[in-house]
Amino acid sequence: MADPARVTGRGLTVLVHTGLSLMRLPSSRTMLRVLALAAEVGLLTLVGYNLLIALAGWPNRLPAPPGAGRRRMRVVIPAHNEGHILGNLLDDLAVQDYPADLITVWVIADRCTDRTVDIAAVRAQVDVRTEGPEGKGEAIAWHLGRHPLEPEEALVVLDADNRVPDVLLTRFAAELEAGGRVLQAYLDVANPDSSMLATAGALSYWASNRMVQLARCNLGWTADLGGTGMCLTGAALQEAGGFQGSITEDQDLTARLLLAGIRVVWLHDVHIRDEKPDSLGVALHQRARWAGGKQRVGRRSAPALLRTALSTRSMAPADLALRLVQPSRSFVALLTAVLAVVAATYPSRYLLAWWVWAAAAAWQLLAPFPFLVRDRVPGRYLWRYPLMTVFGILWLPARILGRFSKRWYHTPHAGE
């Protein structure tokens, strides 16, 4: 039996050594400062990374040479009560600079209670959907289940409020012949003057089209699908698992395509226009859906993307994983500006110097201007650029609401 005195002595020795070790550990305040500074350095690293990658978007991409133009094109237009605007897009598709016998236009009339079916039936085939899960991805998957793509037939997805150039299908066909498997057209804005909020949305799209989308394409990585203006070969869609039930079907499909080794090619010279929200309520609902869907896609896909990046030694999957989980760029810019004000007003050991944050905020604010000028954005919009801060303000409530947003939200369209 052990000697109690000896056991007690050993216990006291352990306690003394433990106490001395704890005394040598940094104080809780020091640890808090280290954690705060590490988070701030991480934020600055994110800012620097995004701005560095944006530089790759400065050169224009050389379009594919004209092709034979003999690929069959199926254009699908998911539509929910879009009878008041659908005719404009059907007019655009009727005058495409592409052989008419190779074009099939389908309107997926999803639970419509207006004249969408009647208007569509004059110039397109109509698939009438009256039940099933909500959402664009669900509607397209339902349509393809009823009418599978034929061999060598490409799928083009458009929204009912889009306006498209007459060379859209010709350019898609040329890029597919040059080896592209999934294409995304430039997302332009039909109503930049309808309200200050619509102008802010337009500026956000115009800047990110070159600084995010074209930059990734030039680097040989993947651009993001935008939900409309996209073209996919049947084989690529099958390898990725097709359209599935996500309220952000474009982000979900982008991730699954890259995991299958297929990248999205960005066509900076092919502009399609769609309508952006011009009221705060509609913008918040739309962004809450985007935020909620992005969170779910990020949780599901980011680990697999990171594993793929490690196994293939490719930066593209890691870059997409980062884009899925990071805050919006406008929110990050707003946050750095707030930190600059706080650091200048209340200097603290827990914050980097105010000028560091001021430089980060100014750099993010000024960086898009050269890119906007390069794309010949009219000067009357450039002076409104500070309006983009509204999207930084909306990001937090949209992300909070997005946690509870599990249903598809149909963005209403007023029409041009």
C-alpha positions as a LaTeX table, in Angstrom:
\begin{tabular}{lrrr}
\hline
Residue & $x$ (\AA) & $y$ (\AA) & $z$ (\AA) \\
\hline
Met1 & 0.00 & 0.00 & 0.00 \\
Ala2 & 1.34 & 3.43 & $-1.00$ \\
Asp3 & 2.53 & 5.78 & 1.71 \\
Pro4 & $-0.11$ & 8.59 & 2.08 \\
Ala5 & 2.57 & 11.15 & 2.91 \\
Arg6 & 4.51 & 10.28 & $-0.23$ \\
Val7 & 1.35 & 10.49 & $-2.39$ \\
Thr8 & 0.47 & 13.86 & $-0.86$ \\
Gly9 & 3.98 & 15.14 & $-1.50$ \\
Arg10 & 3.82 & 14.11 & $-5.13$ \\
Gly11 & 0.45 & 15.83 & $-5.46$ \\
Leu12 & 1.82 & 19.08 & $-4.05$ \\
Thr13 & 4.79 & 18.89 & $-6.38$ \\
Val14 & 2.50 & 18.48 & $-9.38$ \\
Leu15 & 0.37 & 21.42 & $-8.23$ \\
Val16 & 3.44 & 23.64 & $-7.77$ \\
His17 & 4.80 & 22.77 & $-11.22$ \\
Thr18 & 1.36 & 23.33 & $-12.78$ \\
Gly19 & 1.08 & 26.72 & $-11.10$ \\
Leu20 & 4.52 & 27.76 & $-12.28$ \\
Ser21 & 3.64 & 26.67 & $-15.82$ \\
Leu22 & 0.43 & 28.69 & $-15.76$ \\
Met23 & 2.35 & 31.71 & $-14.55$ \\
Arg24 & 4.59 & 31.43 & $-17.57$ \\
Leu25 & 1.57 & 31.36 & $-19.98$ \\
Pro26 & 0.55 & 34.66 & $-21.60$ \\
Ser27 & $-2.15$ & 36.53 & $-19.74$ \\
Ser28 & $-5.73$ & 36.37 & $-21.02$ \\
Arg29 & $-5.41$ & 39.93 & $-22.31$ \\
Thr30 & $-2.30$ & 39.03 & $-24.25$ \\
Met31 & $-4.01$ & 36.01 & $-25.73$ \\
Leu32 & $-7.03$ & 38.12 & $-26.68$ \\
Arg33 & $-4.75$ & 40.65 & $-28.38$ \\
Val34 & $-2.97$ & 37.90 & $-30.29$ \\
Leu35 & $-6.29$ & 36.46 & $-31.47$ \\
Ala36 & $-7.60$ & 39.90 & $-32.45$ \\
Leu37 & $-4.47$ & 40.74 & $-34.42$ \\
Ala38 & $-4.49$ & 37.31 & $-36.10$ \\
Ala39 & $-8.09$ & 37.90 & $-37.23$ \\
Glu40 & $-7.18$ & 41.35 & $-38.52$ \\
Val41 & $-4.18$ & 40.02 & $-40.45$ \\
Gly42 & $-6.46$ & 37.34 & $-41.90$ \\
Leu43 & $-8.91$ & 40.01 & $-43.04$ \\
Leu44 & $-6.13$ & 42.05 & $-44.66$ \\
Thr45 & $-4.79$ & 38.91 & $-46.33$ \\
Leu46 & $-8.24$ & 38.27 & $-47.81$ \\
Val47 & $-8.37$ & 41.86 & $-49.10$ \\
Gly48 & $-4.90$ & 41.57 & $-50.63$ \\
Tyr49 & $-5.65$ & 38.19 & $-52.20$ \\
Asn50 & $-8.85$ & 39.37 & $-53.89$ \\
Leu51 & $-7.19$ & 42.51 & $-55.23$ \\
Leu52 & $-4.16$ & 40.59 & $-56.48$ \\
Ile53 & $-6.32$ & 38.06 & $-58.33$ \\
Ala54 & $-8.41$ & 40.91 & $-59.78$ \\
Leu55 & $-5.36$ & 42.11 & $-61.71$ \\
Ala56 & $-5.64$ & 39.00 & $-63.87$ \\
Gly57 & $-8.90$ & 40.43 & $-65.17$ \\
Trp58 & $-7.22$ & 43.39 & $-66.86$ \\
Pro59 & $-6.37$ & 41.66 & $-70.20$ \\
Asn60 & $-9.28$ & 40.80 & $-72.45$ \\
Arg61 & $-9.82$ & 37.18 & $-73.37$ \\
Leu62 & $-9.40$ & 36.29 & $-77.04$ \\
Pro63 & $-12.73$ & 34.87 & $-78.32$ \\
Ala64 & $-12.81$ & 31.55 & $-80.11$ \\
Pro65 & $-12.66$ & 31.72 & $-83.92$ \\
Pro66 & $-15.94$ & 31.30 & $-85.83$ \\
Gly67 & $-16.98$ & 27.68 & $-86.06$ \\
Ala68 & $-19.07$ & 25.58 & $-88.40$ \\
Gly69 & $-22.20$ & 26.42 & $-86.43$ \\
Arg70 & $-23.85$ & 23.02 & $-86.72$ \\
Arg71 & $-24.44$ & 22.14 & $-83.08$ \\
Arg72 & $-28.04$ & 21.81 & $-81.96$ \\
Met73 & $-29.02$ & 24.36 & $-79.30$ \\
Arg74 & $-31.86$ & 23.93 & $-76.84$ \\
Val75 & $-32.84$ & 27.17 & $-75.13$ \\
Val76 & $-34.85$ & 26.70 & $-71.92$ \\
Ile77 & $-36.58$ & 29.61 & $-70.20$ \\
Pro78 & $-37.99$ & 28.85 & $-66.73$ \\
Ala79 & $-40.89$ & 31.28 & $-66.23$ \\
His80 & $-43.31$ & 31.95 & $-63.39$ \\
Asn81 & $-45.97$ & 34.54 & $-64.34$ \\
Glu82 & $-43.68$ & 36.30 & $-66.80$ \\
Gly83 & $-46.19$ & 36.88 & $-69.59$ \\
His84 & $-45.70$ & 40.66 & $-69.49$ \\
Ile85 & $-41.99$ & 40.45 & $-70.35$ \\
Leu86 & $-41.45$ & 37.08 & $-72.04$ \\
Gly87 & $-42.21$ & 38.43 & $-75.53$ \\
Asn88 & $-39.07$ & 40.59 & $-75.58$ \\
Leu89 & $-36.78$ & 37.60 & $-75.11$ \\
Leu90 & $-38.69$ & 35.51 & $-77.65$ \\
Asp91 & $-38.27$ & 38.38 & $-80.13$ \\
Asp92 & $-34.51$ & 38.33 & $-79.55$ \\
Leu93 & $-34.33$ & 34.56 & $-80.04$ \\
Ala94 & $-36.32$ & 34.78 & $-83.26$ \\
Val95 & $-33.60$ & 36.87 & $-84.94$ \\
Gln96 & $-30.55$ & 34.91 & $-83.86$ \\
Asp97 & $-27.64$ & 34.80 & $-86.31$ \\
Tyr98 & $-27.71$ & 31.01 & $-86.19$ \\
Pro99 & $-29.46$ & 28.35 & $-88.32$ \\
Ala100 & $-33.10$ & 28.30 & $-87.20$ \\
Asp101 & $-33.40$ & 24.55 & $-87.80$ \\
Leu102 & $-30.77$ & 23.95 & $-85.08$ \\
Ile103 & $-32.57$ & 25.99 & $-82.41$ \\
Thr104 & $-35.30$ & 24.67 & $-80.14$ \\
Val105 & $-36.84$ & 27.07 & $-77.63$ \\
Trp106 & $-38.67$ & 25.69 & $-74.59$ \\
Val107 & $-40.53$ & 27.77 & $-72.02$ \\
Ile108 & $-40.98$ & 25.96 & $-68.71$ \\
Ala109 & $-44.21$ & 27.52 & $-67.45$ \\
Asp110 & $-43.89$ & 26.83 & $-63.72$ \\
Arg111 & $-47.19$ & 27.26 & $-61.83$ \\
Cys112 & $-48.25$ & 30.18 & $-63.99$ \\
Thr113 & $-51.59$ & 31.90 & $-63.39$ \\
Asp114 & $-51.19$ & 34.63 & $-66.03$ \\
Arg115 & $-50.92$ & 34.45 & $-69.84$ \\
Thr116 & $-47.37$ & 33.05 & $-69.89$ \\
Val117 & $-48.46$ & 29.78 & $-71.52$ \\
Asp118 & $-50.50$ & 31.47 & $-74.25$ \\
Ile119 & $-47.76$ & 33.98 & $-75.09$ \\
Ala120 & $-45.02$ & 31.33 & $-75.11$ \\
Ala121 & $-46.97$ & 28.89 & $-77.27$ \\
Val122 & $-46.93$ & 31.29 & $-80.24$ \\
Arg123 & $-43.14$ & 31.07 & $-80.71$ \\
Ala124 & $-41.85$ & 28.28 & $-78.48$ \\
Gln125 & $-42.61$ & 24.84 & $-77.15$ \\
Val126 & $-44.12$ & 24.90 & $-73.68$ \\
Asp127 & $-43.67$ & 22.53 & $-70.76$ \\
Val128 & $-46.40$ & 23.23 & $-68.19$ \\
Arg129 & $-45.42$ & 22.38 & $-64.62$ \\
Thr130 & $-48.11$ & 22.48 & $-61.94$ \\
Glu131 & $-46.52$ & 20.67 & $-58.99$ \\
Gly132 & $-43.24$ & 19.57 & $-57.48$ \\
Pro133 & $-40.50$ & 21.36 & $-55.51$ \\
Glu134 & $-40.02$ & 25.08 & $-56.16$ \\
Gly135 & $-36.95$ & 26.55 & $-57.79$ \\
Lys136 & $-35.30$ & 27.09 & $-61.17$ \\
Gly137 & $-32.99$ & 24.10 & $-60.79$ \\
Glu138 & $-35.92$ & 21.84 & $-59.90$ \\
Ala139 & $-37.89$ & 23.10 & $-62.91$ \\
Ile140 & $-35.00$ & 22.50 & $-65.34$ \\
Ala141 & $-34.33$ & 19.03 & $-63.88$ \\
Trp142 & $-38.05$ & 18.22 & $-64.29$ \\
His143 & $-37.98$ & 19.39 & $-67.91$ \\
Leu144 & $-34.83$ & 17.40 & $-68.76$ \\
Gly145 & $-36.35$ & 14.33 & $-67.13$ \\
Arg146 & $-39.27$ & 14.60 & $-69.55$ \\
His147 & $-37.22$ & 15.68 & $-72.56$ \\
Pro148 & $-33.59$ & 14.48 & $-72.26$ \\
Leu149 & $-30.93$ & 16.25 & $-74.27$ \\
Glu150 & $-30.06$ & 14.60 & $-77.55$ \\
Pro151 & $-26.43$ & 13.65 & $-78.29$ \\
Glu152 & $-24.41$ & 16.74 & $-79.21$ \\
Glu153 & $-27.27$ & 19.02 & $-78.13$ \\
Ala154 & $-26.21$ & 21.92 & $-75.90$ \\
Leu155 & $-28.40$ & 23.41 & $-73.20$ \\
Val156 & $-28.76$ & 27.20 & $-72.98$ \\
Val157 & $-30.48$ & 28.60 & $-69.88$ \\
Leu158 & $-32.03$ & 32.08 & $-69.94$ \\
Asp159 & $-34.35$ & 34.02 & $-67.66$ \\
Ala160 & $-37.63$ & 35.43 & $-68.95$ \\
Asp161 & $-36.52$ & 39.04 & $-68.32$ \\
Asn162 & $-33.30$ & 38.68 & $-70.38$ \\
Arg163 & $-32.44$ & 40.60 & $-73.53$ \\
Val164 & $-29.83$ & 38.84 & $-75.64$ \\
Pro165 & $-27.70$ & 39.81 & $-78.68$ \\
Asp166 & $-28.31$ & 38.18 & $-82.05$ \\
Val167 & $-24.86$ & 36.54 & $-81.92$ \\
Leu168 & $-25.49$ & 34.73 & $-78.62$ \\
Leu169 & $-25.93$ & 31.22 & $-80.01$ \\
Thr170 & $-23.28$ & 31.71 & $-82.70$ \\
Arg171 & $-20.70$ & 32.66 & $-80.05$ \\
Phe172 & $-21.76$ & 29.80 & $-77.78$ \\
Ala173 & $-21.38$ & 27.32 & $-80.64$ \\
Ala174 & $-17.93$ & 28.68 & $-81.55$ \\
Glu175 & $-16.68$ & 28.36 & $-77.95$ \\
Leu176 & $-18.03$ & 24.82 & $-77.70$ \\
Glu177 & $-16.26$ & 23.86 & $-80.93$ \\
Ala178 & $-13.04$ & 25.35 & $-79.52$ \\
Gly179 & $-13.22$ & 22.97 & $-76.55$ \\
Gly180 & $-15.35$ & 24.76 & $-73.98$ \\
Arg181 & $-17.86$ & 22.58 & $-72.17$ \\
Val182 & $-19.60$ & 25.08 & $-69.90$ \\
Leu183 & $-19.95$ & 28.76 & $-70.82$ \\
Gln184 & $-21.18$ & 31.84 & $-69.00$ \\
Ala185 & $-22.07$ & 35.06 & $-70.82$ \\
Tyr186 & $-21.41$ & 38.54 & $-69.43$ \\
Leu187 & $-24.22$ & 39.52 & $-67.04$ \\
Asp188 & $-25.24$ & 43.05 & $-67.92$ \\
Val189 & $-28.06$ & 45.20 & $-66.54$ \\
Ala190 & $-31.23$ & 46.24 & $-68.37$ \\
Asn191 & $-32.39$ & 48.89 & $-65.88$ \\
Pro192 & $-29.39$ & 50.73 & $-64.38$ \\
Asp193 & $-31.35$ & 54.00 & $-64.27$ \\
Ser194 & $-34.59$ & 52.74 & $-62.70$ \\
Ser195 & $-33.43$ & 53.62 & $-59.17$ \\
Met196 & $-30.31$ & 54.37 & $-57.16$ \\
Leu197 & $-30.42$ & 50.78 & $-55.86$ \\
Ala198 & $-30.51$ & 49.41 & $-59.42$ \\
Thr199 & $-27.53$ & 51.63 & $-60.28$ \\
Ala200 & $-25.63$ & 50.22 & $-57.30$ \\
Gly201 & $-26.45$ & 46.69 & $-58.44$ \\
Ala202 & $-25.27$ & 47.48 & $-61.96$ \\
Leu203 & $-21.95$ & 48.87 & $-60.70$ \\
Ser204 & $-21.45$ & 45.79 & $-58.56$ \\
Tyr205 & $-22.00$ & 43.49 & $-61.53$ \\
Trp206 & $-19.87$ & 45.56 & $-63.91$ \\
Ala207 & $-16.94$ & 45.55 & $-61.48$ \\
Ser208 & $-17.12$ & 41.87 & $-60.55$ \\
Asn209 & $-17.55$ & 40.75 & $-64.18$ \\
Arg210 & $-13.96$ & 41.76 & $-64.90$ \\
Met211 & $-12.34$ & 41.61 & $-61.44$ \\
Val212 & $-13.80$ & 38.23 & $-60.47$ \\
Gln213 & $-15.18$ & 36.39 & $-63.47$ \\
Leu214 & $-12.77$ & 37.33 & $-66.27$ \\
Ala215 & $-9.84$ & 37.20 & $-63.82$ \\
Arg216 & $-10.54$ & 33.55 & $-62.95$ \\
Cys217 & $-11.05$ & 32.65 & $-66.60$ \\
Asn218 & $-7.74$ & 34.27 & $-67.60$ \\
Leu219 & $-5.98$ & 32.30 & $-64.87$ \\
Gly220 & $-7.40$ & 29.04 & $-66.21$ \\
Trp221 & $-9.59$ & 28.59 & $-63.11$ \\
Thr222 & $-13.38$ & 28.59 & $-63.15$ \\
Ala223 & $-15.81$ & 31.47 & $-63.43$ \\
Asp224 & $-19.14$ & 31.30 & $-61.59$ \\
Leu225 & $-22.35$ & 30.35 & $-63.31$ \\
Gly226 & $-24.81$ & 33.22 & $-63.04$ \\
Gly227 & $-28.11$ & 31.37 & $-63.22$ \\
Thr228 & $-28.82$ & 32.76 & $-66.68$ \\
Gly229 & $-26.83$ & 33.25 & $-69.87$ \\
Met230 & $-25.17$ & 29.89 & $-69.41$ \\
Cys231 & $-24.53$ & 27.09 & $-71.91$ \\
Leu232 & $-23.65$ & 23.49 & $-71.04$ \\
Thr233 & $-22.93$ & 20.38 & $-73.06$ \\
Gly234 & $-25.05$ & 17.38 & $-72.14$ \\
Ala235 & $-21.98$ & 15.36 & $-71.20$ \\
Ala236 & $-20.69$ & 18.04 & $-68.81$ \\
Leu237 & $-24.09$ & 18.36 & $-67.17$ \\
Gln238 & $-24.32$ & 14.58 & $-66.75$ \\
Glu239 & $-20.83$ & 14.31 & $-65.25$ \\
Ala240 & $-21.71$ & 16.97 & $-62.67$ \\
Gly241 & $-24.94$ & 15.21 & $-61.69$ \\
Gly242 & $-27.37$ & 17.53 & $-63.47$ \\
Phe243 & $-29.48$ & 20.27 & $-61.92$ \\
Gln244 & $-30.43$ & 19.54 & $-58.33$ \\
Gly245 & $-32.58$ & 20.97 & $-55.58$ \\
Ser246 & $-30.71$ & 24.08 & $-54.41$ \\
Ile247 & $-32.10$ & 27.59 & $-54.04$ \\
Thr248 & $-28.85$ & 28.78 & $-55.64$ \\
Glu249 & $-28.65$ & 26.22 & $-58.41$ \\
Asp250 & $-25.91$ & 28.17 & $-60.22$ \\
Gln251 & $-23.44$ & 28.10 & $-57.30$ \\
Asp252 & $-24.26$ & 24.47 & $-56.55$ \\
Leu253 & $-23.69$ & 23.44 & $-60.16$ \\
Thr254 & $-20.46$ & 25.48 & $-60.42$ \\
Ala255 & $-19.00$ & 23.58 & $-57.46$ \\
Arg256 & $-20.08$ & 20.16 & $-58.73$ \\
Leu257 & $-18.72$ & 20.90 & $-62.19$ \\
Leu258 & $-15.30$ & 21.81 & $-60.81$ \\
Leu259 & $-15.26$ & 18.71 & $-58.61$ \\
Ala260 & $-15.84$ & 16.78 & $-61.85$ \\
Gly261 & $-12.86$ & 18.58 & $-63.41$ \\
Ile262 & $-14.95$ & 20.93 & $-65.58$ \\
Arg263 & $-14.43$ & 24.69 & $-65.48$ \\
Val264 & $-16.79$ & 27.48 & $-66.50$ \\
Val265 & $-15.47$ & 29.67 & $-69.35$ \\
Trp266 & $-16.39$ & 33.36 & $-69.14$ \\
Leu267 & $-17.39$ & 35.16 & $-72.36$ \\
His268 & $-16.69$ & 38.82 & $-71.63$ \\
Asp269 & $-17.72$ & 39.92 & $-75.13$ \\
Val270 & $-21.23$ & 38.37 & $-75.09$ \\
His271 & $-23.55$ & 40.59 & $-73.06$ \\
Ile272 & $-27.00$ & 39.58 & $-71.90$ \\
Arg273 & $-29.09$ & 42.04 & $-69.93$ \\
Asp274 & $-31.48$ & 41.33 & $-67.10$ \\
Glu275 & $-33.43$ & 43.40 & $-64.63$ \\
Lys276 & $-31.97$ & 44.19 & $-61.21$ \\
Pro277 & $-34.13$ & 44.94 & $-58.14$ \\
Asp278 & $-34.94$ & 48.62 & $-57.76$ \\
Ser279 & $-36.57$ & 48.43 & $-54.33$ \\
Leu280 & $-34.98$ & 47.61 & $-50.99$ \\
Gly281 & $-37.47$ & 44.89 & $-50.05$ \\
Val282 & $-36.97$ & 42.93 & $-53.28$ \\
Ala283 & $-33.18$ & 43.32 & $-53.10$ \\
Leu284 & $-33.10$ & 42.07 & $-49.51$ \\
His285 & $-35.28$ & 39.04 & $-50.30$ \\
Gln286 & $-33.14$ & 38.19 & $-53.31$ \\
Arg287 & $-29.88$ & 38.52 & $-51.42$ \\
Ala288 & $-31.22$ & 36.52 & $-48.48$ \\
Arg289 & $-31.91$ & 33.65 & $-50.89$ \\
Trp290 & $-28.43$ & 34.02 & $-52.37$ \\
Ala291 & $-26.81$ & 34.14 & $-48.92$ \\
Gly292 & $-28.75$ & 31.15 & $-47.63$ \\
Gly293 & $-28.04$ & 29.07 & $-50.69$ \\
Lys294 & $-24.38$ & 30.07 & $-50.71$ \\
Gln295 & $-23.99$ & 29.06 & $-47.05$ \\
Arg296 & $-25.41$ & 25.61 & $-47.75$ \\
Val297 & $-23.35$ & 25.09 & $-50.89$ \\
Gly298 & $-20.24$ & 26.24 & $-49.02$ \\
Arg299 & $-20.81$ & 23.85 & $-46.11$ \\
Arg300 & $-21.42$ & 20.97 & $-48.48$ \\
Ser301 & $-18.80$ & 21.64 & $-51.14$ \\
Ala302 & $-15.90$ & 23.56 & $-49.55$ \\
Pro303 & $-14.32$ & 20.53 & $-47.80$ \\
Ala304 & $-14.43$ & 18.47 & $-51.00$ \\
Leu305 & $-13.01$ & 21.39 & $-53.00$ \\
Leu306 & $-10.12$ & 21.76 & $-50.57$ \\
Arg307 & $-9.38$ & 18.05 & $-50.72$ \\
Thr308 & $-9.42$ & 18.25 & $-54.51$ \\
Ala309 & $-7.06$ & 21.23 & $-54.42$ \\
Leu310 & $-4.60$ & 19.23 & $-52.32$ \\
Ser311 & $-4.84$ & 16.05 & $-54.40$ \\
Thr312 & $-4.57$ & 17.83 & $-57.76$ \\
Arg313 & $-2.22$ & 20.60 & $-56.59$ \\
Ser314 & $-4.55$ & 23.08 & $-58.28$ \\
Met315 & $-5.47$ & 26.47 & $-56.88$ \\
Ala316 & $-8.83$ & 26.63 & $-58.69$ \\
Pro317 & $-10.81$ & 24.43 & $-56.24$ \\
Ala318 & $-9.32$ & 26.25 & $-53.22$ \\
Asp319 & $-10.19$ & 29.61 & $-54.78$ \\
Leu320 & $-13.81$ & 28.54 & $-55.35$ \\
Ala321 & $-14.04$ & 27.22 & $-51.78$ \\
Leu322 & $-12.86$ & 30.61 & $-50.52$ \\
Arg323 & $-15.41$ & 32.44 & $-52.68$ \\
Leu324 & $-18.19$ & 30.27 & $-51.26$ \\
Val325 & $-17.40$ & 31.00 & $-47.62$ \\
Gln326 & $-16.06$ & 34.57 & $-47.59$ \\
Pro327 & $-18.25$ & 37.62 & $-46.93$ \\
Ser328 & $-19.25$ & 39.81 & $-49.86$ \\
Arg329 & $-16.56$ & 42.15 & $-51.17$ \\
Ser330 & $-18.70$ & 45.22 & $-50.47$ \\
Phe331 & $-19.15$ & 44.10 & $-46.85$ \\
Val332 & $-15.39$ & 43.58 & $-46.43$ \\
Ala333 & $-14.75$ & 47.07 & $-47.84$ \\
Leu334 & $-17.31$ & 48.57 & $-45.47$ \\
Leu335 & $-15.84$ & 46.66 & $-42.52$ \\
Thr336 & $-12.31$ & 47.95 & $-43.16$ \\
Ala337 & $-13.67$ & 51.51 & $-43.38$ \\
Val338 & $-15.46$ & 51.09 & $-40.04$ \\
Leu339 & $-12.30$ & 49.68 & $-38.43$ \\
Ala340 & $-10.36$ & 52.70 & $-39.72$ \\
Val341 & $-12.81$ & 55.09 & $-38.02$ \\
Val342 & $-12.83$ & 53.09 & $-34.79$ \\
Ala343 & $-9.02$ & 52.83 & $-34.68$ \\
Ala344 & $-8.67$ & 56.57 & $-35.29$ \\
Thr345 & $-11.31$ & 57.51 & $-32.70$ \\
Tyr346 & $-10.44$ & 54.94 & $-30.03$ \\
Pro347 & $-6.83$ & 53.76 & $-30.45$ \\
Ser348 & $-6.41$ & 50.33 & $-28.92$ \\
Arg349 & $-3.80$ & 47.64 & $-28.44$ \\
Tyr350 & $-6.30$ & 45.26 & $-30.00$ \\
Leu351 & $-6.51$ & 47.12 & $-33.31$ \\
Leu352 & $-3.93$ & 47.76 & $-35.99$ \\
Ala353 & $-3.14$ & 51.41 & $-36.72$ \\
Trp354 & $-5.95$ & 53.45 & $-38.26$ \\
Trp355 & $-3.91$ & 54.19 & $-41.36$ \\
Val356 & $-3.60$ & 50.47 & $-42.12$ \\
Trp357 & $-7.39$ & 50.14 & $-42.22$ \\
Ala358 & $-7.79$ & 53.44 & $-44.05$ \\
Ala359 & $-5.36$ & 52.27 & $-46.73$ \\
Ala360 & $-7.21$ & 48.93 & $-47.07$ \\
Ala361 & $-10.58$ & 50.68 & $-47.35$ \\
Ala362 & $-9.30$ & 53.25 & $-49.86$ \\
Trp363 & $-7.62$ & 50.57 & $-51.96$ \\
Gln364 & $-10.84$ & 48.56 & $-52.17$ \\
Leu365 & $-12.90$ & 51.65 & $-52.96$ \\
Leu366 & $-10.57$ & 52.91 & $-55.69$ \\
Ala367 & $-9.46$ & 49.62 & $-57.27$ \\
Pro368 & $-12.65$ & 49.00 & $-59.31$ \\
Phe369 & $-12.50$ & 52.40 & $-61.06$ \\
Pro370 & $-9.78$ & 51.50 & $-63.61$ \\
Phe371 & $-11.63$ & 48.28 & $-64.43$ \\
Leu372 & $-14.94$ & 50.13 & $-64.88$ \\
Val373 & $-13.24$ & 52.70 & $-67.11$ \\
Arg374 & $-11.64$ & 49.88 & $-69.13$ \\
Asp375 & $-15.12$ & 48.49 & $-69.81$ \\
Arg376 & $-16.28$ & 51.98 & $-70.85$ \\
Val377 & $-18.87$ & 52.36 & $-68.08$ \\
Pro378 & $-20.41$ & 55.83 & $-68.61$ \\
Gly379 & $-19.17$ & 58.53 & $-66.28$ \\
Arg380 & $-22.69$ & 59.33 & $-65.07$ \\
Tyr381 & $-22.62$ & 56.03 & $-63.17$ \\
Leu382 & $-19.10$ & 56.29 & $-61.76$ \\
Trp383 & $-19.89$ & 59.15 & $-59.41$ \\
Arg384 & $-22.59$ & 56.96 & $-57.87$ \\
Tyr385 & $-20.07$ & 54.26 & $-57.00$ \\
Pro386 & $-20.31$ & 54.93 & $-53.21$ \\
Leu387 & $-23.89$ & 53.62 & $-53.45$ \\
Met388 & $-22.40$ & 50.13 & $-53.50$ \\
Thr389 & $-21.95$ & 50.45 & $-49.73$ \\
Val390 & $-25.66$ & 49.65 & $-49.48$ \\
Phe391 & $-24.81$ & 46.07 & $-50.42$ \\
Gly392 & $-22.20$ & 46.00 & $-47.68$ \\
Ile393 & $-24.89$ & 47.08 & $-45.22$ \\
Leu394 & $-27.36$ & 44.54 & $-46.61$ \\
Trp395 & $-24.91$ & 41.63 & $-46.38$ \\
Leu396 & $-25.30$ & 41.05 & $-42.63$ \\
Pro397 & $-29.13$ & 41.09 & $-42.47$ \\
Ala398 & $-29.25$ & 39.09 & $-45.71$ \\
Arg399 & $-26.90$ & 36.48 & $-44.22$ \\
Ile400 & $-28.98$ & 36.30 & $-41.03$ \\
Leu401 & $-32.21$ & 35.95 & $-42.98$ \\
Gly402 & $-30.49$ & 33.51 & $-45.30$ \\
Arg403 & $-30.05$ & 31.04 & $-42.45$ \\
Phe404 & $-33.83$ & 30.71 & $-42.39$ \\
Ser405 & $-34.35$ & 31.01 & $-46.16$ \\
Lys406 & $-34.90$ & 27.50 & $-47.45$ \\
Arg407 & $-37.46$ & 28.23 & $-50.17$ \\
Trp408 & $-37.07$ & 29.61 & $-53.66$ \\
Tyr409 & $-37.84$ & 33.34 & $-53.92$ \\
His410 & $-39.14$ & 34.52 & $-57.28$ \\
Thr411 & $-37.81$ & 38.01 & $-58.01$ \\
Pro412 & $-40.61$ & 40.08 & $-59.56$ \\
His413 & $-39.84$ & 41.88 & $-62.83$ \\
Ala414 & $-41.42$ & 45.12 & $-63.96$ \\
Gly415 & $-40.16$ & 44.92 & $-67.54$ \\
Glu416 & $-38.38$ & 47.59 & $-69.56$ \\
\hline
\end{tabular}
